Amino acid sequence: MDVIDVRGQQCPDPLKKVASILAGASAGAQFKIVTDDYVCYVMLRRLMAINDVKILQAEETGPYVLVVEK
């Protein structure tokens, strides 16, 4: 599982980075996404929903973590 660490970055940069990585990933690929910005965390959750990416795990106490599967 690859880790996408976007701590210290503010949206929209993390969204662009994660979207780009997901676009190039094959079906079934799993990623752990880490951010320290709550607004970014919420936006990343929306990005997953829009792109039909499964959220396998979510940690809502900082740092915020999403484990996802394309």
Residue pairs with C-beta under 8 A, 6 or more apart in sequence:
1 30
1 31
1 32
1 67
2 21
2 29
2 30
2 31
2 32
3 31
3 32
3 33
3 34
4 17
4 18
4 21
4 31
4 32
4 33
4 34
5 34
6 13
6 14
6 17
6 18
6 33
6 34
6 35
6 40
7 34
7 35
7 36
7 63
8 36
9 17
9 35
9 37
9 40
10 37
10 40
11 37
11 39
11 40
11 43
12 43
14 35
14 37
14 40
14 44
15 40
15 43
15 44
15 47
18 31
18 33
18 44
18 47
19 47
19 51
21 31
22 31
22 51
22 53
22 70
25 31
25 70
26 70
27 70
28 69
28 70
29 69
29 70
30 56
30 67
30 68
30 69
30 70
31 67
31 68
31 69
31 70
32 65
32 66
32 67
33 44
33 65
33 66
33 67
33 68
34 63
34 64
34 65
35 41
35 44
35 63
35 64
36 62
36 63
36 64
37 64
38 62
38 64
40 64
41 60
41 64
41 66
44 66
45 55
45 58
45 66
47 53
48 54
48 55
48 66
48 68
53 68
53 69
53 70
54 68
54 69
54 70
55 66
55 67
55 68
56 67
56 68
56 69
57 65
57 66
57 67
58 65
58 66
58 67
59 65
59 66
